[in-house]
Amino acid sequence: MVPRSATRKTARLKNVSRKLLSQIRLFATDVDGVLTDAGMYYAESGDELKKFNTRDGMGIKLLQRAGIITAIVTQERTKLVARRAEKLAIPELHQGVMDKLSCLREMAARHGLTLSQVAYIGDDINDLEALKAVGFSASPADGMPHVAAVVDYVCQKKGGEGAVREIVEMILKAQGQVPSFKFQGSSSGKRP
């Protein structure tokens, strides 16, 4: 169930979404609980596993095709996340970040953008300051209540189940982009 405050935020979004979303030039996301289902799976061998949603991956590729800079900003530092970022050709990978807002400010400045041109999706208290500062903020449906209370939009989808793709579709629609994708040079059929 979505918290009552989140419902009010969602209703408010309908009035301002096109304006906010049409200005987005950089899309940043947390990993655990956003790109994944927040689970950390450990194999008997000690290997750590994470489940990523391929539809979220395709959404990131669609943003890139539309000319929007994509970024991952996470406190974790894992080879798994680096591999996912590499597979999706995400140009801005920031792992081990304790101050996500400073990281977003630095990225925006380096690309000649303001924070009002940044969208960020996060799910927990370590995302709060960044979520409060960006032009458009969102949380997966199962994000923590403190987060749902401050974001511009609470997704209908949960983390790792298409929340990122939901936001991507909103951004592309607001910017008049029709989601399309043509694979070039590969017929391997591999998904993003």
Secondary structure as UniProt FT lines:
FT   HELIX           4..22
FT   STRAND          26..29
FT   TURN            32..35
FT   STRAND          41..42
FT   TURN            44..45
FT   STRAND          48..49
FT   HELIX           54..65
FT   TURN            66..67
FT   STRAND          69..73
FT   HELIX           79..87
FT   TURN            88..89
FT   STRAND          92..94
FT   HELIX           100..110
FT   TURN            111..112
FT   HELIX           115..117
FT   STRAND          118..121
FT   HELIX           125..127
FT   HELIX           128..133
FT   STRAND          136..139
FT   TURN            141..142
FT   HELIX           145..148
FT   TURN            149..150
FT   STRAND          153..154
FT   TURN            159..162
FT   HELIX           163..174
FT   TURN            175..176
//
